[in-house]
């Protein structure tokens, strides 16, 4: 496993945990879909900082360019996350936390590919 892959997993895991904690603390105060969006917003900053400083520290793009590209990458990941989350939660009646964990795993691969080869291109 390369250092980049290792740090991607660590940072991604930290961001996913942040997302889950925010979701867990807020899901009973708002619609689960909004709690998911709030978790994403908080985790976005954990993810960008970690990926820029650790996973892709040798990026040849500027911080501003990486941030813009990563925002697009993260929003694409969130769109697939929210789609899977709503499908599992509303259509298949899964428990909210299980639906979110499944949706986060689903979106992780897409986020890695877009981050590695575009947002933080070497």
N, CA, C and O atoms as a Tinker XYZ file with bonds, in Angstrom:
   488  protein
     1  N      0.855000   -1.178000    0.000000    73     2
     2  CA     0.000000    0.000000    0.000000    64     1     3
     3  C      0.895000    1.233000    0.000000    63     2     4     5
     4  O      1.828000    1.340000    0.796000    81     3
     5  N      0.600000    2.149000   -0.894000    73     3     6
     6  CA     1.402000    3.375000   -0.967000    64     5     7
     7  C      1.047000    4.305000    0.190000    63     6     8     9
     8  O     -0.003000    4.166000    0.817000    81     7
     9  N      1.938000    5.252000    0.458000    73     7    10
    10  CA     1.684000    6.238000    1.514000    64     9    11
    11  C      0.434000    7.046000    1.201000    63    10    12    13
    12  O     -0.354000    7.348000    2.097000    81    11
    13  N      0.253000    7.396000   -0.062000    73    11    14
    14  CA    -0.926000    8.162000   -0.473000    64    13    15
    15  C     -2.214000    7.391000   -0.175000    63    14    16    17
    16  O     -3.186000    7.963000    0.321000    81    15
    17  N     -2.216000    6.105000   -0.476000    73    15    18
    18  CA    -3.388000    5.268000   -0.210000    64    17    19
    19  C     -3.641000    5.141000    1.284000    63    18    20    21
    20  O     -4.782000    5.211000    1.741000    81    19
    21  N     -2.555000    4.951000    2.048000    73    19    22
    22  CA    -2.691000    4.856000    3.507000    64    21    23
    23  C     -3.323000    6.121000    4.069000    63    22    24    25
    24  O     -4.290000    6.052000    4.828000    81    23
    25  N     -2.775000    7.278000    3.697000    73    23    26
    26  CA    -3.302000    8.539000    4.225000    64    25    27
    27  C     -4.713000    8.806000    3.712000    63    26    28    29
    28  O     -5.534000    9.384000    4.423000    81    27
    29  N     -4.997000    8.385000    2.474000    73    27    30
    30  CA    -6.356000    8.554000    1.974000    64    29    31
    31  C     -7.338000    7.802000    2.864000    63    30    32    33
    32  O     -8.398000    8.328000    3.202000    81    31
    33  N     -6.995000    6.588000    3.240000    73    31    34
    34  CA    -7.864000    5.793000    4.124000    64    33    35
    35  C     -8.006000    6.427000    5.504000    63    34    36    37
    36  O     -9.105000    6.469000    6.056000    81    35
    37  N     -6.900000    6.921000    6.066000    73    35    38
    38  CA    -6.939000    7.553000    7.385000    64    37    39
    39  C     -7.779000    8.829000    7.353000    63    38    40    41
    40  O     -8.653000    9.034000    8.196000    81    39
    41  N     -7.502000    9.675000    6.375000    73    39    42
    42  CA    -8.245000   10.938000    6.264000    64    41    43
    43  C     -9.709000   10.653000    5.932000    63    42    44    45
    44  O    -10.611000   11.235000    6.535000    81    43
    45  N     -9.940000    9.766000    4.981000    73    43    46
    46  CA   -11.320000    9.412000    4.627000    64    45    47
    47  C    -12.077000    8.833000    5.812000    63    46    48    49
    48  O    -13.248000    9.147000    6.024000    81    47
    49  N    -11.403000    7.985000    6.584000    73    47    50
    50  CA   -12.034000    7.424000    7.785000    64    49    51
    51  C    -12.351000    8.499000    8.811000    63    50    52    53
    52  O    -13.407000    8.472000    9.442000    81    51
    53  N    -11.433000    9.448000    8.978000    73    51    54
    54  CA   -11.658000   10.554000    9.915000    64    53    55
    55  C    -12.821000   11.433000    9.461000    63    54    56    57
    56  O    -13.654000   11.844000   10.269000    81    55
    57  N    -12.867000   11.714000    8.170000    73    55    58
    58  CA   -13.970000   12.523000    7.637000    64    57    59
    59  C    -15.297000   11.771000    7.750000    63    58    60    61
    60  O    -16.321000   12.361000    8.094000    81    59
    61  N    -15.277000   10.476000    7.463000    73    59    62
    62  CA   -16.506000    9.675000    7.580000    64    61    63
    63  C    -16.983000    9.624000    9.037000    63    62    64    65
    64  O    -18.180000    9.717000    9.308000    81    63
    65  N    -16.048000    9.476000    9.958000    73    63    66
    66  CA   -16.412000    9.476000   11.375000    64    65    67
    67  C    -16.995000   10.823000   11.783000    63    66    68    69
    68  O    -17.981000   10.877000   12.518000    81    67
    69  N    -16.392000   11.905000   11.311000    73    67    70
    70  CA   -16.926000   13.243000   11.573000    64    69    71
    71  C    -18.347000   13.353000   11.035000    63    70    72    73
    72  O    -19.243000   13.842000   11.722000    81    71
    73  N    -18.545000   12.902000    9.817000    73    71    74
    74  CA   -19.855000   12.929000    9.176000    64    73    75
    75  C    -20.874000   12.146000   10.017000    63    74    76    77
    76  O    -21.980000   12.625000   10.265000    81    75
    77  N    -20.494000   10.954000   10.445000    73    75    78
    78  CA   -21.387000   10.114000   11.244000    64    77    79
    79  C    -21.722000   10.735000   12.593000    63    78    80    81
    80  O    -22.865000   10.659000   13.043000    81    79
    81  N    -20.740000   11.345000   13.237000    73    79    82
    82  CA   -20.978000   11.972000   14.542000    64    81    83
    83  C    -21.949000   13.146000   14.402000    63    82    84    85
    84  O    -22.900000   13.267000   15.173000    81    83
    85  N    -21.703000   14.006000   13.416000    73    83    86
    86  CA   -22.609000   15.145000   13.194000    64    85    87
    87  C    -24.015000   14.638000   12.865000    63    86    88    89
    88  O    -25.002000   15.158000   13.386000    81    87
    89  N    -24.101000   13.639000   12.014000    73    87    90
    90  CA   -25.397000   13.053000   11.671000    64    89    91
    91  C    -26.095000   12.511000   12.911000    63    90    92    93
    92  O    -27.273000   12.786000   13.139000    81    91
    93  N    -25.370000   11.745000   13.705000    73    91    94
    94  CA   -25.956000   11.138000   14.907000    64    93    95
    95  C    -26.460000   12.176000   15.904000    63    94    96    97
    96  O    -27.484000   11.979000   16.559000    81    95
    97  N    -25.731000   13.277000   16.011000    73    95    98
    98  CA   -26.125000   14.330000   16.955000    64    97    99
    99  C    -27.302000   15.167000   16.460000    63    98   100   101
   100  O    -27.981000   15.806000   17.264000    81    99
   101  N    -27.551000   15.174000   15.165000    73    99   102
   102  CA   -28.572000   16.074000   14.626000    64   101   103
   103  C    -29.783000   15.377000   14.000000    63   102   104   105
   104  O    -30.797000   16.032000   13.760000    81   103
   105  N    -29.709000   14.088000   13.732000    73   103   106
   106  CA   -30.777000   13.420000   12.991000    64   105   107
   107  C    -32.132000   13.468000   13.694000    63   106   108   109
   108  O    -33.167000   13.368000   13.036000    81   107
   109  N    -32.142000   13.617000   14.997000    73   107   110
   110  CA   -33.406000   13.644000   15.728000    64   109   111
   111  C    -33.996000   15.042000   15.801000    63   110   112   113
   112  O    -35.107000   15.223000   16.299000    81   111
   113  N    -33.260000   16.031000   15.306000    73   111   114
   114  CA   -33.720000   17.421000   15.340000    64   113   115
   115  C    -34.155000   17.927000   13.964000    63   114   116   117
   116  O    -34.700000   19.025000   13.847000    81   115
   117  N    -33.914000   17.124000   12.925000    73   115   118
   118  CA   -34.234000   17.546000   11.552000    64   117   119
   119  C    -34.433000   16.305000   10.700000    63   118   120   121
   120  O    -34.199000   15.182000   11.147000    81   119
   121  N    -34.867000   16.522000    9.469000    73   119   122
   122  CA   -34.993000   15.396000    8.542000    64   121   123
   123  C    -33.639000   14.731000    8.381000    63   122   124   125
   124  O    -32.618000   15.416000    8.341000    81   123
   125  N    -33.612000   13.406000    8.287000    73   123   126
   126  CA   -32.328000   12.706000    8.131000    64   125   127
   127  C    -31.527000   13.185000    6.918000    63   126   128   129
   128  O    -30.298000   13.222000    6.965000    81   127
   129  N    -32.207000   13.546000    5.844000    73   127   130
   130  CA   -31.515000   14.031000    4.649000    64   129   131
   131  C    -30.763000   15.337000    4.937000    63   130   132   133
   132  O    -29.671000   15.553000    4.412000    81   131
   133  N    -31.345000   16.202000    5.767000    73   131   134
   134  CA   -30.668000   17.448000    6.143000    64   133   135
   135  C    -29.518000   17.179000    7.114000    63   134   136   137
   136  O    -28.473000   17.824000    7.031000    81   135
   137  N    -29.705000   16.229000    8.033000    73   135   138
   138  CA   -28.616000   15.859000    8.950000    64   137   139
   139  C    -27.446000   15.282000    8.160000    63   138   140   141
   140  O    -26.286000   15.517000    8.499000    81   139
   141  N    -27.753000   14.524000    7.105000    73   139   142
   142  CA   -26.703000   13.993000    6.232000    64   141   143
   143  C    -25.952000   15.137000    5.550000    63   142   144   145
   144  O    -24.724000   15.118000    5.470000    81   143
   145  N    -26.689000   16.126000    5.062000    73   143   146
   146  CA   -26.057000   17.278000    4.401000    64   145   147
   147  C    -25.194000   18.066000    5.383000    63   146   148   149
   148  O    -24.102000   18.507000    5.025000    81   147
   149  N    -25.665000   18.250000    6.605000    73   147   150
   150  CA   -24.881000   18.966000    7.614000    64   149   151
   151  C    -23.606000   18.192000    7.951000    63   150   152   153
   152  O    -22.532000   18.781000    8.077000    81   151
   153  N    -23.727000   16.883000    8.094000    73   151   154
   154  CA   -22.543000   16.051000    8.341000    64   153   155
   155  C    -21.536000   16.168000    7.215000    63   154   156   157
   156  O    -20.330000   16.239000    7.452000    81   155
   157  N    -22.034000   16.187000    5.989000    73   155   158
   158  CA   -21.154000   16.366000    4.828000    64   157   159
   159  C    -20.417000   17.696000    4.903000    63   158   160   161
   160  O    -19.208000   17.752000    4.681000    81   159
   161  N    -21.142000   18.764000    5.215000    73   159   162
   162  CA   -20.528000   20.101000    5.249000    64   161   163
   163  C    -19.389000   20.176000    6.263000    63   162   164   165
   164  O    -18.338000   20.746000    5.968000    81   163
   165  N    -19.580000   19.621000    7.430000    73   163   166
   166  CA   -18.531000   19.645000    8.453000    64   165   167
   167  C    -17.371000   18.747000    8.033000    63   166   168   169
   168  O    -16.207000   19.132000    8.150000    81   167
   169  N    -17.690000   17.557000    7.547000    73   167   170
   170  CA   -16.649000   16.598000    7.149000    64   169   171
   171  C    -15.848000   17.083000    5.947000    63   170   172   173
   172  O    -14.695000   16.686000    5.773000    81   171
   173  N    -16.442000   17.933000    5.118000    73   171   174
   174  CA   -15.746000   18.453000    3.944000    64   173   175
   175  C    -14.420000   19.112000    4.341000    63   174   176   177
   176  O    -13.394000   18.884000    3.700000    81   175
   177  N    -14.447000   19.919000    5.386000    73   175   178
   178  CA   -13.237000   20.641000    5.802000    64   177   179
   179  C    -12.192000   19.698000    6.387000    63   178   180   181
   180  O    -10.995000   19.887000    6.166000    81   179
   181  N    -12.629000   18.691000    7.126000    73   179   182
   182  CA   -11.706000   17.674000    7.643000    64   181   183
   183  C    -11.051000   16.953000    6.467000    63   182   184   185
   184  O     -9.840000   16.736000    6.448000    81   183
   185  N    -11.867000   16.592000    5.503000    73   183   186
   186  CA   -11.387000   15.846000    4.348000    64   185   187
   187  C    -10.417000   16.660000    3.499000    63   186   188   189
   188  O     -9.339000   16.175000    3.156000    81   187
   189  N    -10.786000   17.887000    3.158000    73   187   190
   190  CA    -9.902000   18.687000    2.304000    64   189   191
   191  C     -8.550000   18.926000    2.969000    63   190   192   193
   192  O     -7.504000   18.721000    2.355000    81   191
   193  N     -8.577000   19.361000    4.224000    73   191   194
   194  CA    -7.314000   19.652000    4.924000    64   193   195
   195  C     -6.438000   18.401000    5.005000    63   194   196   197
   196  O     -5.238000   18.465000    4.738000    81   195
   197  N     -7.028000   17.278000    5.368000    73   195   198
   198  CA    -6.254000   16.044000    5.485000    64   197   199
   199  C     -5.707000   15.560000    4.161000    63   198   200   201
   200  O     -4.552000   15.142000    4.075000    81   199
   201  N     -6.531000   15.615000    3.131000    73   199   202
   202  CA    -6.055000   15.157000    1.827000    64   201   203
   203  C     -4.981000   16.083000    1.270000    63   202   204   205
   204  O     -3.998000   15.614000    0.696000    81   203
   205  N     -5.154000   17.368000    1.429000    73   203   206
   206  CA    -4.146000   18.316000    0.908000    64   205   207
   207  C     -2.820000   18.177000    1.647000    63   206   208   209
   208  O     -1.752000   18.215000    1.036000    81   207
   209  N     -2.897000   18.015000    2.974000    73   207   210
   210  CA    -1.675000   17.969000    3.783000    64   209   211
   211  C     -1.040000   16.579000    3.882000    63   210   212   213
   212  O      0.164000   16.466000    4.114000    81   211
   213  N     -1.840000   15.522000    3.708000    73   211   214
   214  CA    -1.314000   14.171000    3.924000    64   213   215
   215  C     -1.428000   13.271000    2.691000    63   214   216   217
   216  O     -0.417000   12.786000    2.183000    81   215
   217  N     -2.644000   13.047000    2.213000    73   215   218
   218  CA    -2.858000   12.083000    1.129000    64   217   219
   219  C     -2.197000   12.505000   -0.171000    63   218   220   221
   220  O     -1.602000   11.683000   -0.867000    81   219
   221  N     -2.301000   13.785000   -0.497000    73   219   222
   222  CA    -1.809000   14.292000   -1.772000    64   221   223
   223  C     -0.894000   15.484000   -1.541000    63   222   224   225
   224  O     -1.009000   16.507000   -2.216000    81   223
   225  N      0.019000   15.344000   -0.580000    73   223   226
   226  CA     0.900000   16.467000   -0.221000    64   225   227
   227  C      1.845000   16.871000   -1.351000    63   226   228   229
   228  O      2.397000   17.971000   -1.337000    81   227
   229  N      2.028000   15.994000   -2.316000    73   227   230
   230  CA     2.891000   16.319000   -3.447000    64   229   231
   231  C      2.093000   16.835000   -4.654000    63   230   232   233
   232  O      2.573000   16.793000   -5.787000    81   231
   233  N      0.884000   17.317000   -4.401000    73   231   234
   234  CA     0.043000   17.831000   -5.482000    64   233   235
   235  C      0.739000   18.987000   -6.199000    63   234   236   237
   236  O      1.410000   19.812000   -5.579000    81   235
   237  N      0.564000   19.025000   -7.500000    73   235   238
   238  CA     1.186000   20.101000   -8.277000    64   237   239
   239  C      0.224000   21.270000   -8.494000    63   238   240   241
   240  O      0.581000   22.256000   -9.139000    81   239
   241  N     -0.965000   21.166000   -7.970000    73   239   242
   242  CA    -1.949000   22.240000   -8.108000    64   241   243
   243  C     -1.863000   23.174000   -6.900000    63   242   244   245
   244  O     -1.410000   22.776000   -5.827000    81   243
   245  N     -2.302000   24.419000   -7.089000    73   243   246
   246  CA    -2.341000   25.371000   -5.976000    64   245   247
   247  C     -3.438000   24.959000   -5.002000    63   246   248   249
   248  O     -4.313000   24.162000   -5.340000    81   247
   249  N     -3.384000   25.505000   -3.794000    73   247   250
   250  CA    -4.414000   25.215000   -2.803000    64   249   251
   251  C     -5.778000   25.658000   -3.333000    63   250   252   253
   252  O     -6.763000   24.934000   -3.185000    81   251
   253  N     -5.842000   26.833000   -3.945000    73   251   254
   254  CA    -7.116000   27.340000   -4.472000    64   253   255
   255  C     -7.668000   26.427000   -5.563000    63   254   256   257
   256  O     -8.862000   26.129000   -5.583000    81   255
   257  N     -6.802000   25.985000   -6.467000    73   255   258
   258  CA    -7.244000   25.078000   -7.531000    64   257   259
   259  C     -7.710000   23.757000   -6.941000    63   258   260   261
   260  O     -8.761000   23.236000   -7.314000    81   259
   261  N     -6.914000   23.213000   -6.009000    73   259   262
   262  CA    -7.298000   21.952000   -5.372000    64   261   263
   263  C     -8.621000   22.093000   -4.625000    63   262   264   265
   264  O     -9.464000   21.197000   -4.678000    81   263
   265  N     -8.805000   23.211000   -3.930000    73   263   266
   266  CA   -10.045000   23.428000   -3.177000    64   265   267
   267  C    -11.247000   23.462000   -4.119000    63   266   268   269
   268  O    -12.264000   22.824000   -3.849000    81   267
   269  N    -11.137000   24.189000   -5.202000    73   267   270
   270  CA   -12.236000   24.243000   -6.170000    64   269   271
   271  C    -12.544000   22.888000   -6.765000    63   270   272   273
   272  O    -13.704000   22.486000   -6.856000    81   271
   273  N    -11.503000   22.188000   -7.169000    73   271   274
   274  CA   -11.692000   20.859000   -7.755000    64   273   275
   275  C    -12.218000   19.873000   -6.713000    63   274   276   277
   276  O    -13.086000   19.050000   -7.007000    81   275
   277  N    -11.684000   19.963000   -5.495000    73   275   278
   278  CA   -12.138000   19.044000   -4.453000    64   277   279
   279  C    -13.586000   19.317000   -4.092000    63   278   280   281
   280  O    -14.334000   18.386000   -3.794000    81   279
   281  N    -13.993000   20.577000   -4.114000    73   279   282
   282  CA   -15.394000   20.906000   -3.830000    64   281   283
   283  C    -16.307000   20.218000   -4.852000    63   282   284   285
   284  O    -17.344000   19.663000   -4.488000    81   283
   285  N    -15.919000   20.259000   -6.123000    73   283   286
   286  CA   -16.705000   19.585000   -7.159000    64   285   287
   287  C    -16.703000   18.074000   -6.926000    63   286   288   289
   288  O    -17.742000   17.418000   -7.012000    81   287
   289  N    -15.518000   17.535000   -6.628000    73   287   290
   290  CA   -15.379000   16.109000   -6.346000    64   289   291
   291  C    -16.242000   15.704000   -5.158000    63   290   292   293
   292  O    -16.969000   14.713000   -5.217000    81   291
   293  N    -16.155000   16.483000   -4.075000    73   291   294
   294  CA   -16.913000   16.171000   -2.861000    64   293   295
   295  C    -18.414000   16.284000   -3.105000    63   294   296   297
   296  O    -19.186000   15.461000   -2.612000    81   295
   297  N    -18.826000   17.286000   -3.854000    73   295   298
   298  CA   -20.260000   17.434000   -4.153000    64   297   299
   299  C    -20.770000   16.276000   -5.008000    63   298   300   301
   300  O    -21.899000   15.820000   -4.827000    81   299
   301  N    -19.947000   15.804000   -5.934000    73   299   302
   302  CA   -20.329000   14.625000   -6.719000    64   301   303
   303  C    -20.463000   13.408000   -5.806000    63   302   304   305
   304  O    -21.399000   12.620000   -5.942000    81   303
   305  N    -19.514000   13.260000   -4.872000    73   303   306
   306  CA   -19.595000   12.168000   -3.902000    64   305   307
   307  C    -20.813000   12.297000   -3.013000    63   306   308   309
   308  O    -21.472000   11.304000   -2.705000    81   307
   309  N    -21.119000   13.532000   -2.594000    73   307   310
   310  CA   -22.289000   13.740000   -1.749000    64   309   311
   311  C    -23.579000   13.449000   -2.519000    63   310   312   313
   312  O    -24.528000   12.909000   -1.950000    81   311
   313  N    -23.622000   13.798000   -3.793000    73   311   314
   314  CA   -24.815000   13.518000   -4.599000    64   313   315
   315  C    -25.082000   12.009000   -4.655000    63   314   316   317
   316  O    -26.219000   11.567000   -4.487000    81   315
   317  N    -24.027000   11.227000   -4.892000    73   315   318
   318  CA   -24.226000    9.772000   -4.915000    64   317   319
   319  C    -24.538000    9.252000   -3.518000    63   318   320   321
   320  O    -25.350000    8.339000   -3.361000    81   319
   321  N    -23.899000    9.827000   -2.500000    73   319   322
   322  CA   -24.180000    9.463000   -1.111000    64   321   323
   323  C    -25.653000    9.707000   -0.790000    63   322   324   325
   324  O    -26.333000    8.820000   -0.274000    81   323
   325  N    -26.140000   10.894000   -1.092000    73   323   326
   326  CA   -27.520000   11.252000   -0.750000    64   325   327
   327  C    -28.519000   10.399000   -1.521000    63   326   328   329
   328  O    -29.556000   10.013000   -0.981000    81   327
   329  N    -28.210000   10.104000   -2.780000    73   327   330
   330  CA   -29.086000    9.262000   -3.586000    64   329   331
   331  C    -29.206000    7.863000   -2.982000    63   330   332   333
   332  O    -30.312000    7.346000   -2.819000    81   331
   333  N    -28.074000    7.257000   -2.653000    73   331   334
   334  CA   -28.089000    5.921000   -2.049000    64   333   335
   335  C    -28.755000    5.984000   -0.670000    63   334   336   337
   336  O    -29.553000    5.113000   -0.325000    81   335
   337  N    -28.428000    7.011000    0.114000    73   335   338
   338  CA   -29.004000    7.172000    1.450000    64   337   339
   339  C    -30.530000    7.239000    1.392000    63   338   340   341
   340  O    -31.214000    6.525000    2.125000    81   339
   341  N    -31.058000    8.090000    0.527000    73   339   342
   342  CA   -32.515000    8.251000    0.420000    64   341   343
   343  C    -33.162000    6.963000   -0.087000    63   342   344   345
   344  O    -34.215000    6.563000    0.407000    81   343
   345  N    -32.543000    6.322000   -1.059000    73   343   346
   346  CA   -33.071000    5.057000   -1.569000    64   345   347
   347  C    -33.180000    4.015000   -0.461000    63   346   348   349
   348  O    -34.218000    3.375000   -0.293000    81   347
   349  N    -32.093000    3.855000    0.293000    73   347   350
   350  CA   -32.092000    2.854000    1.367000    64   349   351
   351  C    -33.029000    3.239000    2.517000    63   350   352   353
   352  O    -33.733000    2.390000    3.064000    81   351
   353  N    -33.031000    4.515000    2.872000    73   351   354
   354  CA   -33.831000    4.997000    3.999000    64   353   355
   355  C    -35.324000    5.004000    3.677000    63   354   356   357
   356  O    -36.130000    4.450000    4.424000    81   355
   357  N    -35.682000    5.628000    2.574000    73   355   358
   358  CA   -37.103000    5.852000    2.253000    64   357   359
   359  C    -37.739000    4.709000    1.468000    63   358   360   361
   360  O    -38.890000    4.355000    1.720000    81   359
   361  N    -37.006000    4.132000    0.525000    73   359   362
   362  CA   -37.601000    3.086000   -0.311000    64   361   363
   363  C    -37.491000    1.696000    0.310000    63   362   364   365
   364  O    -38.414000    0.887000    0.214000    81   363
   365  N    -36.353000    1.431000    0.947000    73   363   366
   366  CA   -36.140000    0.095000    1.522000    64   365   367
   367  C    -36.307000    0.067000    3.035000    63   366   368   369
   368  O    -36.194000   -0.988000    3.659000    81   367
   369  N    -36.576000    1.230000    3.624000    73   367   370
   370  CA   -36.869000    1.355000    5.059000    64   369   371
   371  C    -35.735000    0.850000    5.954000    63   370   372   373
   372  O    -35.984000    0.250000    7.000000    81   371
   373  N    -34.489000    1.095000    5.538000    73   371   374
   374  CA   -33.335000    0.741000    6.368000    64   373   375
   375  C    -33.238000    1.716000    7.530000    63   374   376   377
   376  O    -33.716000    2.845000    7.423000    81   375
   377  N    -32.630000    1.308000    8.636000    73   375   378
   378  CA   -32.344000    2.261000    9.715000    64   377   379
   379  C    -31.402000    3.359000    9.191000    63   378   380   381
   380  O    -30.523000    3.088000    8.374000    81   379
   381  N    -31.590000    4.577000    9.660000    73   379   382
   382  CA   -30.870000    5.738000    9.132000    64   381   383
   383  C    -29.353000    5.572000    9.203000    63   382   384   385
   384  O    -28.661000    5.849000    8.224000    81   383
   385  N    -28.831000    5.128000   10.333000    73   383   386
   386  CA   -27.383000    5.022000   10.482000    64   385   387
   387  C    -26.800000    3.965000    9.538000    63   386   388   389
   388  O    -25.745000    4.188000    8.945000    81   387
   389  N    -27.461000    2.842000    9.394000    73   387   390
   390  CA   -26.996000    1.798000    8.479000    64   389   391
   391  C    -27.055000    2.297000    7.030000    63   390   392   393
   392  O    -26.147000    2.031000    6.243000    81   391
   393  N    -28.112000    3.011000    6.687000    73   391   394
   394  CA   -28.227000    3.575000    5.340000    64   393   395
   395  C    -27.098000    4.568000    5.075000    63   394   396   397
   396  O    -26.534000    4.592000    3.981000    81   395
   397  N    -26.770000    5.386000    6.073000    73   395   398
   398  CA   -25.705000    6.374000    5.890000    64   397   399
   399  C    -24.342000    5.706000    5.743000    63   398   400   401
   400  O    -23.566000    6.081000    4.864000    81   399
   401  N    -24.044000    4.743000    6.572000    73   399   402
   402  CA   -22.748000    4.042000    6.477000    64   401   403
   403  C    -22.604000    3.402000    5.095000    63   402   404   405
   404  O    -21.547000    3.501000    4.473000    81   403
   405  N    -23.643000    2.758000    4.624000    73   403   406
   406  CA   -23.609000    2.133000    3.300000    64   405   407
   407  C    -23.398000    3.182000    2.213000    63   406   408   409
   408  O    -22.617000    2.967000    1.286000    81   407
   409  N    -24.082000    4.302000    2.320000    73   407   410
   410  CA   -23.947000    5.379000    1.335000    64   409   411
   411  C    -22.544000    5.981000    1.358000    63   410   412   413
   412  O    -21.998000    6.312000    0.305000    81   411
   413  N    -21.956000    6.126000    2.539000    73   411   414
   414  CA   -20.597000    6.662000    2.645000    64   413   415
   415  C    -19.585000    5.737000    1.976000    63   414   416   417
   416  O    -18.683000    6.201000    1.279000    81   415
   417  N    -19.731000    4.448000    2.183000    73   415   418
   418  CA   -18.821000    3.482000    1.559000    64   417   419
   419  C    -18.984000    3.519000    0.038000    63   418   420   421
   420  O    -17.999000    3.467000   -0.699000    81   419
   421  N    -20.210000    3.607000   -0.417000    73   419   422
   422  CA   -20.485000    3.660000   -1.852000    64   421   423
   423  C    -19.791000    4.855000   -2.510000    63   422   424   425
   424  O    -19.215000    4.728000   -3.591000    81   423
   425  N    -19.849000    6.005000   -1.858000    73   423   426
   426  CA   -19.286000    7.237000   -2.429000    64   425   427
   427  C    -17.766000    7.333000   -2.296000    63   426   428   429
   428  O    -17.139000    8.113000   -3.013000    81   427
   429  N    -17.165000    6.559000   -1.400000    73   427   430
   430  CA   -15.726000    6.673000   -1.133000    64   429   431
   431  C    -14.859000    6.356000   -2.349000    63   430   432   433
   432  O    -13.890000    7.067000   -2.616000    81   431
   433  N    -15.186000    5.321000   -3.075000    73   431   434
   434  CA   -14.388000    4.953000   -4.254000    64   433   435
   435  C    -14.402000    6.033000   -5.317000    63   434   436   437
   436  O    -13.367000    6.367000   -5.892000    81   435
   437  N    -15.566000    6.569000   -5.571000    73   435   438
   438  CA   -15.697000    7.663000   -6.536000    64   437   439
   439  C    -14.859000    8.855000   -6.112000    63   438   440   441
   440  O    -14.178000    9.462000   -6.938000    81   439
   441  N    -14.904000    9.191000   -4.845000    73   439   442
   442  CA   -14.152000   10.337000   -4.334000    64   441   443
   443  C    -12.650000   10.121000   -4.473000    63   442   444   445
   444  O    -11.920000   11.051000   -4.817000    81   443
   445  N    -12.180000    8.897000   -4.207000    73   443   446
   446  CA   -10.743000    8.628000   -4.340000    64   445   447
   447  C    -10.276000    8.835000   -5.773000    63   446   448   449
   448  O     -9.278000    9.514000   -6.015000    81   447
   449  N    -10.993000    8.254000   -6.713000    73   447   450
   450  CA   -10.578000    8.348000   -8.118000    64   449   451
   451  C    -10.552000    9.805000   -8.580000    63   450   452   453
   452  O     -9.582000   10.236000   -9.203000    81   451
   453  N    -11.598000   10.560000   -8.285000    73   451   454
   454  CA   -11.632000   11.961000   -8.700000    64   453   455
   455  C    -10.576000   12.798000   -7.978000    63   454   456   457
   456  O     -9.993000   13.707000   -8.568000    81   455
   457  N    -10.332000   12.495000   -6.711000    73   455   458
   458  CA    -9.313000   13.233000   -5.952000    64   457   459
   459  C     -7.924000   12.948000   -6.493000    63   458   460   461
   460  O     -7.141000   13.868000   -6.730000    81   459
   461  N     -7.623000   11.694000   -6.686000    73   459   462
   462  CA    -6.272000   11.275000   -7.108000    64   461   463
   463  C     -5.915000   11.779000   -8.496000    63   462   464   465
   464  O     -4.805000   12.258000   -8.728000    81   463
   465  N     -6.858000   11.667000   -9.410000    73   463   466
   466  CA    -6.516000   11.952000  -10.801000    64   465   467
   467  C     -6.971000   13.316000  -11.311000    63   466   468   469
   468  O     -6.701000   13.673000  -12.457000    81   467
   469  N     -7.667000   14.086000  -10.451000    73   467   470
   470  CA    -8.104000   15.397000  -10.917000    64   469   471
   471  C     -7.900000   16.491000   -9.860000    63   470   472   473
   472  O     -7.147000   17.436000  -10.093000    81   471
   473  N     -8.557000   16.374000   -8.709000    73   471   474
   474  CA    -8.513000   17.464000   -7.720000    64   473   475
   475  C     -7.098000   17.724000   -7.215000    63   474   476   477
   476  O     -6.690000   18.877000   -7.074000    81   475
   477  N     -6.348000   16.659000   -6.942000    73   475   478
   478  CA    -4.985000   16.806000   -6.423000    64   477   479
   479  C     -3.991000   16.196000   -7.409000    63   478   480   481
   480  O     -3.014000   15.564000   -7.008000    81   479
   481  N     -4.245000   16.388000   -8.676000    73   479   482
   482  CA    -3.412000   15.777000   -9.720000    64   481   483
   483  C     -1.929000   16.046000   -9.472000    63   482   484   485
   484  O     -1.523000   17.154000   -9.124000    81   483
   485  N     -1.146000   15.002000   -9.661000    73   483   486
   486  CA     0.288000   15.100000   -9.446000    64   485   487
   487  C      0.991000   15.451000  -10.730000    63   486   488
   488  O      2.215000   15.579000  -10.749000    81   487
